[in-house]
Amino acid sequence: MPFTKLQFRPGINRETTSYTNEGGWFDMDKVRFRFGYPEKIGGWIKQSSSFFLGSCRALHPWVALDQSNFLGVGTNLKYYISNGGAYNDITPLRSTTAAGDVTFSASANTLSSNITSVDTTISLTSASGFPSSGLIKIGSEEITYTGVSGNSLTGCSRGVNATTAAAHTSGDNVLCATIIVSDTAHGAKVNDFVTFSGATDLYSASGNISADILNQEYEIVSIVDDDNYLIETREVRTIQQITVSGGTDPTYVFANANDTLSGGSSTVGAYQINVGLDNAFFGNGWGISFWGRGTWGSGAPSGAIEENMRIWTHDNFGEDLIINVKDAGIYYWDRSASSLTYNRAVSISSLTGSNAAPTIAKQVLVSDIDRHVIAFGCDSESNPGVQDPLLIRFSDQENILEWAANVNTTAGDLRIGSGSEIVTAIETRQQILVFTDVSLHAMQYLGPPFTFGINSISENITIAGPLAATSVEDNVFWMGSNEFYVYGGAVQRIPCSVRDYVFSDFNTTQKAKVYASTNTAFSEVTWFYPSANSSENNRYVTYNYQQKIWYYGSLNRTAWLDRGVVDDPIGASTDNALYLHEVGTDDGSTAPESAISAYIESSQMDLGEGDQFAFLSRMIPDITFRSSTADAPTVTMTLQTRNFPGANYSNTNSGSVVKTASVPVEQFTDQIFVRLRGRSFSFKIASSDLGVQWRLGSPRVDVRPDGRR
């Protein structure tokens, strides 16, 4: 009987039906193409055992003059510098109080109020004096609550510190771990971080809240009003040690009746810059923005708004680092001053000798060719503090401090004339591409007296968000609204065979999270994006610019860094960890490692015009398991038949024929015998075992025309 070679066009096509796409691939996950043939992607392992706080959306590597390797990690809560796997917090401070401006009050939380019943609502003999939300203790059980109604604590959630719900006797006492911090016009919001120093014990004798417990970094759990907020006191432990994912649960300390003092007159509070959002918000009224943004009773914004989620940009100035919070401040981290202590980054406008530096911007970068620091969408020299979303300013050459435009400097500014705001800027080898919400511009170094010039390249283009563009040499790829683009001298739409698949299942409200990345070892540009039912990136779509093909899969990555300064690509995950990619064969997000489930499935094939039935009796595999670590690596090859394009695949019998045949294939499997009959058939290969790496060749199938019986 004749063998038919199963050779399929590389790439995935979801723009037509499976039946129409005969000879191509139709569905896949965690598979790429190399030289036109599919193979399972490489595995990933955790970079270190440490974790960061918040969602990472910015990664930046560099090497210092002493050859130390650093990695900047920006999240919605903090900014870290990683060195040797540890995350060193350099988040800038927005203010530091004078001694004595901060006081503590635990007296309202040392209540011995008796419970009368316990459920999701805890009824008390009196709830007077309890904070509006917090953490309570009944016996050995710790419970959070979110509200107070009459003499009841509502919205109770059991199980803090992995304790279990216990039976309680009416009359048991209730204590609070939440204490009130008073600081006039504190300017803080929920989840902000503050570090206290100089505080003394809250007791004269036999209390629980000591100076050591107070004098550490805390995350603010609730805002009472403009002058008061709440923290939950715990044993001495760094914020890094109590991260949500992989960290150690805090051991809370509950005040007693003797904790009645205020912390003394020397307490200082050092407030980090306000934390940012982890999601974008659109609209107005109830539910817009985050809980606790304003004080109790304050109205929601009346106009339609888009709350910007926290995005950092960063670049090197020599071995030092310049960082910017989108639509907020620009900061500087001095490597020489921070080599041992990792001092916090400081505002560039606060540096000695700083002149006319911008105080707010959408993005910063350092021009590699001419060494100017450039701020995009910033405030002007003549109107500091007022952001112009289309203004570009640049410092004096080789000088981070001098921003005044005059005859003695090369500092200056440019303003884009189209669009409503600058979205992002991407540096290539020859120029800087500047995206607005509706146009693309090229910014080039001209030299004195103009320094920089800017030209319009294209109008009426779109871009998904600030992170949706990336460069490969002199080409820039980006995702727009329902389109993909490339610029390599001219703007072109990239023909996309999975366009409808991607954009028909896409959460447009979170499009700012789209992250463009490169994996140059495989000639890939990948966009991580959120599907329609997800608020976080959980899928990816890849364009192989060498083979000019598309493929896709599922993976939750919020940021990405290609190999270069680092040996392997790095991806940031939603579990507060960084992963080294293309390492091994498995998923290292669990301990022990778990297998990666990968598959690829072809479209339907038929004989002639589909008017004949085909009988499949044998298949000869063609596969290599190179780089596998399993003792006996195995994949599953499946042949599936259909009688009509719209029919479901079936495992039911028709006479003596089985409509689906799935067979394990090992390295030395010679041939597979099957008995399948149908008008059309498809081929699928899948793996879900540890240590398996595979690359498919051109299997052969013994197929001949046949009747229904």
N, C-alpha and C positions, 0 to 999 in steps of 0.2 A: 504494500500500500504506500502511496506517496506521502512524504512528510511535508508539512507546511511550516516554514520558518516564521516564528512570531517576532516580527520587527515592527516597532511602533515609532512614530514621530516623537522626538523629545519634547518635553514640556507638557503642560496641562491645558486643555481647552474646555472651558465651561460656557462658552458663548453659543454653543449649539447643543442639540440633544446628543445623548450618548450614541444613538443609532446613526445619526448623521456624521458623527466624528469617527467613523470607522478607520482603523489604522492609527489611532492616537490614544493617549492616556486621558482618563476622565476624572479620577479622584485619587487622593494621596494624603499622607501625613508623615512628616519627618523623613522625607526622602528628597534627595537632590539628583541632578543629572551631571554626569561627567563624561565628556566626549560622546554625548548623546544617549548614554545608558544610565538607568536609574541605580542609585545606591543609597543605603541608609546613611543618615547624617551621623557625625561623630557625637560622642557623649560629652558630659560636663560634670565637673566636680566643684565643690565649694572652694573658694580661694583661701578661706581661713575659717576658724571656729568663731570668729567675732561677728557681731551683727551691728547694723546701723539703725537709727530711729527714723521712721518716716519712709516715704516712697522716693526712691532715687530716680532722678530724671536728668542727671548730668554727671559725666565721667571725664576726667582729664589727666593724662599721664605726663610726667616730665622727669628729667634727670638733673640733679643739682651738680654744682661744680666739683663736689667731692665724690661724684658718681653714685650718690644715694638716689634710689628710685622712689618717687612719690606718685600718689594717685589722689586727685581731688574728687570728692564724692559729695554731690549736692542733693539734699532731700527737701521735702516740704517743711521739715522741722528744723534741720540743722545743716551745717556744712562741715565736712570732715576732710582731713588729710590722712590717707592710709600709708603706712610705712611698715613693711614687715608683717602685714595682715591686721595690725591694730588700727582702730579708727580714732584719730585724735581730733577732738572737737575744737574748731577755730571759729565757730559762729560769732559774728561781731556782736558787741553790746550796743544797745540803743541809749541806755542811761544807767547811771550809778547814783544812788541816793547819798545824801549826807548822813553822817552818823546820827542815829536816833530817829530818823524819819520813818523807819519801819518798826511796828510793834506787833505783838502776837496776843491772841486771846483764845485760851482753851477753856475758860470757865463755863462757856455756854455748852461745852461738849462733855463735861464731866457729870452729866445728869445721871441720876440713879432711877430714872423713870421706869416703872414696872410695866411689863407687857401683860396684856389681857388676852390676846390671841395672836397666832403666827400663821401667815400664809404669804401670798404674793404681796399682801398688805399686812403691816404689823401694827396692831392697835395697842396704844399705850394709855396709861392712866393720865399722862399729860405729855404732849409733844412740844410744849412751849420751850423755846430756846434752841431747838434743834435747827441746824442749817437747812436750807431748802433742798439740798442733796448731799450725799456723802457716803461714808463707810461706817457701819456700826458693828458692834460685837455683842453677841448674846452668849454668855458662857464662853466656849471655845470656838464658836462658829462666827465667821465674818460674812457680812451681808452688805451689798451695796443697795442704796435706794435713790430714787430720782425725784421725789417730791414729798411734800408734807400737806396733808389735808385734815384739818381739825386736829384730833389726837391720834392720827395714823400716819405712818411712813408708807408711801406708795411706790410702786415700780420696783419692788424688791427682787434682787437677783442673788441667789445663794451660790456658794462654792468658791469664794475668794481663797487663794492659797490651797486650792484643791480639797478644801474641807467639804463634807457632805451635809445635807440637811439633817438637822437633829430635832428630836422632840423637846419642846420647851414647856416649862411649868409656868403657869400664870403667877406673876410676881417676880420672875427673873429680871435682873437689871440689864439695861441697855446702855452701852458706852459708844462714844464717837471717836474716830481717828482723825476726823476733819477739824482743823483749827482755822481761825480767822486771822488773816494778815491785813493790817491797816497801813495804808500808804497813800497820802493825799494825791489825787490825780495820777494814779500809777500808770495809766496808759496801757495796761496789759489786757490780753484777751485769753480765752480758754486755750489750753495746751501750750501757752508760752512758758519759757523756762527762766527761772530766777535763782541766783545763788546768794545765800545769806552768809554773812560773816560778822563777827563781833558780838553775837547774841550770847546771853547768859541763861542759866537754867530758869524754867518757868515755875520753880518751886523753891521754898526755903528748906524743906525736908520732906523725904518720902514721896516725892512726885515721880512722874514717868518721863516728862519731856525735858531732857537735858540739853545743855548747850551743844554738845556734839550732834545730837539729833537735828537741831535747828540749823546748824552751820554747815549746810551742804546744798547741793543743787536740787530744786524741786520743779515739777511740772504743775502748773496751775490747773486745778480741776474744775473750778467754777468762778464766775465773776458775780459778786454780790451787788456792787455799785461802783461808781467811779473811784471810790476811796478804799474799797475792801474787796478781797478775794479769798478763796479757800485753797488750802493745800492739805495733803494727807500725810501725817508724820510717820516716818518709818525708821528702822534701824539704819545705821550708817552704811550706805552702799551707793555706788555711783549710778548715774542714769544709765550708763552703758551696761551695767550688770543686771538691769531690770527691763531690758527690751522685751517687747511682747513676744517675739519669735526667737526661741532658743536661749533666752536669758533666764535669770533666776527670779522667781516671784519675790516681791518685796515682803519683808516682815514688818507689819504695821505696828505702831506704838500708840496705845490708847491712853489719853490723859486721865488722871484721876482727880479727886476733889482737892488735892493740894497744888495742882498746876494752875495757879491763879495769877502769876506774875506776867509781865509784858515782854520780857526778853532784854531789859536794860536799855540804857541810853546810847549804846555804841553800835547798835545793829545797823548794818549796811546791806542794801539790796542791789545786786548787779543784774539788770534785766537784759537778756538777749533780745535781738531784734524780733519783732512779732513773727510768729510762725505763719506759714502760708497754707493755702488750701490744697487738698489732695485731689479735688475735682473742680471742674468748671461749672458755674451756675448761670442760668439764663432766666430772665423774666422778672417778676416783681411779686410783692405780697408775701403771704405766709409760706414758709418753707424755703424761701430764697436766702442765700448765704448760709452760714453755719450757726448752730446753737450757741448762744452766749456771745455773739459778736458785739451786741449792744447791751446796755444795762436793762434790768427788768422793767418792763412797761414801755420801753422805747419802741417806736414804730418801725416797721420794715421800710426799706427804700421804696419810694412811691413810683419812680420811673423804671423802665425796663433797664436791666443791668446785666453785664457779664462779669462775674467775679473771676479774676485771674488766678489760676492755680500757681503754686510756687515753682518757678523755673529759674535755675541759675545758669549764667554763662561765665566762662573763665578762660584765662590765657596767661602765658608766662611773660614776665618782663625780666629777662635773664633767668636766674634761678628763683626769683620771687614770683608771687602769684597775684593776679588781679581778678577779683570776682565781682559779680553783679547779680542782684536780685531783680528779675524782670519788673519794670515799672517802680523801682525803688533804688536804693543806694549802691554806690560803687566802693569797693573795699580793697585793701592792700595787705598782703601777708608777706612779711620780711623773713626770708629763709635764714639769714645770718643772725637775726635777733631771736629766732624761734627754734634754733637747731636742737635745743635740749628740752625746752619747756612747751613748745607748741603754743606760743602766745596767740591770742585771738587776733583775727584780721581787724583792721581799723579803717575808718573812712578816709579816702584819699584827701578829702578836703580838710581833714584834721592834721595831716602831716606837716611838719615844720617846713616852711618854704612853699607850701602849696598856694597857687595863685589862680583864682577863677575856675577851679575844677568843677565839673558838673556834679550835682548831688543826686540826680535821679536819671535813670536810663532804662532802655529796654534790653540792651545788649552791649557788651564790650568785647573788643578783640585787639590784639597787637599786630600791626602790619609787619609781616616777616621781612619784606624787602627793605623798608625804610625806617622801621622801628618807631612808628607813631602809635600811641594808644588812641583808639577810636571808640567813641561812645555814640550809640545809635538811639534815636528817639529820646533825646535828653533835654535838659533845661538849657537856656541860652546864657551867655555871659552877662547880658544886660538885664535878664529877668530870672535870677537864680531861684530855684525851688519850684518853678512853674514848668511842667513838662510840655515840650513840643514833640508830638509823636512822629513828626517827619523831619526833625532836625538831626544833623550829623555833626559832631564836633570831634576835633583831633588835637592832641597835645603837641607841644614842641618836640622835635625829633630827639630821640634818646632821653626824653625828660618826662617822667610821669607827673611832675609837680606843676609844670608851667602850661597853662591852658589859655592865657590871655593872647588874643590875636593882635599883634603889632609888628612893626618893621624889624624888631629884634628877634622875633621867633618865627617858627614855621607853623605855629598853631593857627587854627582857623575853624571855619564851619561851612557846611553846605546844607541846602534844604531841598528835599524832593518835592516836585510840584504836582504829583498825582497820587491818588489814594488817600486814605484817612489815617493810616499809621504804618510804620515800619514793622514788619512781622519778624524777619530774621535777616541775617547777613552771613554769607558763606565765602570763605577765602579760598581762592585757587592759586595756582603758581603765578598767574599773570595779573589777576585783578580780584576785586571783591564784588561779589554779586549781592545786591541789596533788594530784598523782596518787600513790597508793600502788599496790602490786601488785594490790589487789582493790577499791579505792574511789577516789572523787573528792570533793574538798573545796574550798570557796571560802573564801579568806582575804581579809578586808576591813579597811581602816583605820577604826577607831572613834574615835580621839582619846583624850586622857587621861581616866581613869587606866589604861584597859585597853590602849590603843594599837591592838592588833589583835584581831580575833575570827575564829573559824573555824567553818564549818558543813559538815555532811555533805550532799553533793548526790546521790550515787548509790553503791550497793553492787553488788558482783558484776560489776564491769566489768574489762576487761583493757587493757593497753597493751604494745606490742611491746618498747619500750625507752625510754631517756632521751631519744632524739632523734626519737621517732616522733610527736610532737605539735607543732602550730604554730597560730598565731592569725591570723585575718583580721578586723580590727576587734574586735567583741565575740564572734565565733564562734571556737571552738577545735575543730580537726579532729585526729583521731588514728587510728592503726592499732592494733587490738588483736589478739587471737588469733583468726584466722579471721573477723574483723569489722572494719568501719570505723565510727567514731562521730563525732558532732558535738555540741557543747554551745553553745547560744545562749539560755540560760535554763533549759533542761532537756536531759538527755542523751537522744540518739536514735541508733539504729542507722541508718546510711545504706544504703538499698537499693543493692546493687552488682551490676551485670550482668557483672562479670569476676571475681567473688569466687573461684569454684572455679579459674579459670585461674591466679590469683595464688597462692593458698595451697596448691594441689596441686603446685606447683613452687617451693618456698620452703625455704631452708636455715634451719630453726628454731634450729640451734645458734648461728647468727650473727645472730639477730634483733635484738641490741643495736645492730647497724649500720644498721638502718632509719632513714632520714633524711627527715623531713617538711619540705617546702619550699613556698613560694608563688611564683606568678608572676602578680601582681595585674593586670598589663596584659592578661592573657588570662583572668582569673577562674579560675585554676587552683591547686589544691592537689595536689602531687605527692609520692609516696613512692618513694624509691630503695631497692631491696632486693636481697638476694642470692638468685639462683635455687638450686635444689636442688644443682646440681653446681658451685657457685661459693662460695668463701669470702669474696668481696668483692661489693659492690653492682655489679650489672651490668644490672639492669632497673629500669623505673619503671612506676608506675601512677598515672594522673591522674584527679582528680575535678574537673569543671568545675562550680563551685557556682552559676554563673549559669544554665547550660543544664541542670544536673542530669543530666549524662551522664558516662560513663567511657571512657577510652582508655588505651593502654599502649604500651610500646616497650622498646628496649634502649639503655642508656647507662651508662657506669661513672662515677658521681659519688658521692663520699663525704660531701660537705657542699655546702650551697647558701646563697646570700644573694640576696634579692630586691632589685630596684632601690629606691632611696630616697636614702640618703646617697651611694651610688654610682649612676651613670647607667644601668648595665645590670646584669642579674642576673649573679652570679658563681658558678661551680661549681668544686669541687675535684675533680681527677681522680686516678686511681691512678698516673699518671706523674709525680707530685710537682710538679704545676703547677696554677695557677688559670686559668680560662677565662672570658672575657666572652661571655655568651650573647645570643641574638637580635641578633647582629651578622653581617651578610653572609648568605651562603647555603651556606657550605661548612664542612667539618671542619678546623679550624686546628691540630689536634694533630700534624700532620706538616708538613714543609717540603719541597716546596711543599704548599699545602693540598690535601686530597683531597675528593672528592665525598661527600655524604651520601646513602646509599641509603635511600629512603623509599617506602612503598607503602601502599595500603589496598585491601582486597578485600571484596566484598559476599557475602552469603549467596546461596544458589540461588533462582532465580525460575522459575516455570513458568506454563503456561496452564491456566486452569480448576483442576481438582483434580489435575493432573499426569497425566491420562489421554491427553493429546494431545502429539504432537511439535510443536516450534516450529522454524520455519525463519527464521534471521537472515541478512539480505542486506546491510544497510547500517547505518552508525552515523554520527551527526552529533555531533562533540565539542562540549563547552561548557566551556572552560577559559580562565583568564587567567594570564599569566606576569608579572604585576606584580612589580617589585623584582628580577627576574632580571638578572644581569650578563653572561650568555653572549650571544654574537652571535646564535645561533639556538637558543634554549632548546627542549628537546624532552622529552616524556614518552612512556612506552609505555602504550597502552591495550590491554587484553586482554579478549576475550570467551571464556568457556570453557563447554563444554556437557557434560552428563552424561545418560546414559540412565536411571540409577537413583541414588538418594541415596548408596549405598555404593560406587559405581563410582569409579575414579580418573579424573582428567582424562587425556585421551589425545590424542596427536598423530597417531595412525594414521588412515588413510583408511577411510571407509565409503562405498563407491561413489565419488562425486566430492566428498564432503563432508569437510572438515577439522574435527576436534572442538575445536581451539584456534586462535584467531587473535590474534596480538600485532602491533600496528601502531604505529610511531612517529607522534607527533602534535606538530606545531609550531603556532606562533601563528596561522598563516593556513591551516591544514588545514581544508578545507571539509567533506569527507565521506570516509568509509572504507567500501570495499566488501568484504564478507566472504561466505562461504558456510558456514554452520554449521547443524547440525540436531541436536536432542536434546530430551529431555523437560524438561530444566531447563538454565538457564544462569546464569553469574555474571559480574560486571564487576570489573576490577582496573585501577588506575592506579599506575604506578611511575616513579621517576626515579633515575638514578645518574650524572648528569653534573655537571660543575663549573658553578657560576654559575646553577643552575636554581632558581627559586622558583615555585610554582604554587598555584592555588586552583581546585577543581573546582566546576562549576555543575550543570546538569541535562542530561546528554547524552541524545540520542534514539536509539532503535534501531528499525529497520524489521523487525518480527517478525510472522509470520502462522502460523496453524495449518498443520500439514503432516503427511503420513504418513511411514512409515519409509523409503519409496523415493521 
